[in-house]
Amino acid sequence: MLFLVYSLDKPATGKEIRRRTRAAHLQYVRDHKSAFVYGGALLGDSGEMIGTLAIIKAADRAALERFLKGDPYHIERLFEKVIINETRQTLPEAAPGFLDAEIATAAEQV
């Protein structure tokens, strides 16, 4: 399963927590990079880091929660808000013809 994890830093303390835990977080990511489809910082209008966006492969929601609990950003409570949604990949196509099949399914529902 794929999960989108959208996390926003705490406004008052986020910069300090992020600064203090960034190296450990990046090491955790490096040690588990096979779980990531995508991962990176969310940037504010002036380019500062304000959160994190990741698409993570996990067996189920419980496995994802266990995975996140090991991340130093989560351990140190960097985030004010974390939104998690299961997602599925449409682009780039995970398998040839997937998008055409989605179009056909959508057309049938009209």
VOLOTI-592639 format. One line per 5 residues: number of its first residue (from 1); for each residue x, y, z of C-alpha. Coordinates in steps of 0.02 Angstrom, whole numbers. Example, Ala and Ser with C-alpha at 12.3 -4.5 7.8 and 13.67 -1.06 7.14 Angstrom:
1	615/-225/390 ~ 684/-53/357
***
This chain:
1	0/0/0 ~ 53/180/-28 ~ 23/318/98 ~ 40/505/78 ~ 106/584/237
6	88/775/244 ~ 166/849/400 ~ 173/1033/454 ~ 301/1094/581 ~ 248/1176/743
11	260/1364/710 ~ 338/1413/877 ~ 465/1273/902 ~ 480/1186/733 ~ 638/1272/672
16	734/1225/829 ~ 671/1045/834 ~ 708/1024/648 ~ 884/1096/668 ~ 921/982/815
21	852/821/737 ~ 883/843/550 ~ 1043/737/542 ~ 961/594/638 ~ 805/606/530
26	906/600/370 ~ 1002/449/434 ~ 836/362/474 ~ 775/402/297 ~ 938/338/222
31	926/177/323 ~ 746/150/262 ~ 751/228/89 ~ 673/74/8 ~ 509/120/96
36	501/290/9 ~ 423/324/-160 ~ 451/510/-129 ~ 508/615/16 ~ 560/794/43
41	537/957/135 ~ 387/1071/114 ~ 449/1247/84 ~ 372/1413/134 ~ 361/1566/22
46	540/1618/61 ~ 611/1443/41 ~ 618/1395/226 ~ 571/1218/278 ~ 396/1215/353
51	354/1031/346 ~ 380/866/261 ~ 292/772/121 ~ 319/587/91 ~ 243/444/-3
56	285/285/91 ~ 259/101/51 ~ 192/0/198 ~ 95/-162/218 ~ -48/-69/303
61	-88/83/409 ~ -25/0/568 ~ 143/-38/486 ~ 155/143/428 ~ 119/206/604
66	257/93/673 ~ 376/158/539 ~ 337/340/579 ~ 361/311/766 ~ 545/271/730
71	578/435/638 ~ 668/564/747 ~ 553/702/682 ~ 403/607/751 ~ 494/554/910
76	537/736/948 ~ 361/797/903 ~ 415/917/766 ~ 245/920/685 ~ 91/1020/730
81	-15/925/605 ~ 7/759/515 ~ -116/707/380 ~ -107/529/316 ~ -205/461/170
86	-190/300/74 ~ -154/337/-108 ~ -124/245/-269 ~ -6/287/-408 ~ -77/340/-576
91	72/435/-647 ~ 199/388/-693 ~ 108/229/-736 ~ 157/87/-620 ~ 108/-35/-758
96	80/-6/-944 ~ -103/26/-983 ~ -151/74/-806 ~ -206/250/-854 ~ -310/185/-1001
101	-397/63/-883 ~ -434/207/-761 ~ -506/309/-906 ~ -617/165/-958 ~ -679/140/-779
106	-716/325/-759 ~ -809/330/-925 ~ -919/184/-869 ~ -969/280/-713 ~ -1037/429/-810
***
